[in-house]
């Protein structure tokens, strides 16, 4: 039988899905951007991977400012 999730279960499911999406977006962004120092990229990858949801939010708020997109991605 199909169990219809209750409202609190839907909130938890939504939060988990949002966390996974933010994590994937942040990790993909770290990998494709160029940092002045290669160690900075490694540190951000570790922050995003090990701190999962919180690390992704921290990167998206603070880390993106430290990097730039490769030239071939910025040319229109």
Secondary structure by P-SEA (a helix, b strand, c coil): cbbbbcaaaaaaaaaaaaaaaaaaaaaaaaaacccccaaaaaaaaaaaaaaaaaaaaaaaaccccccccccccccc
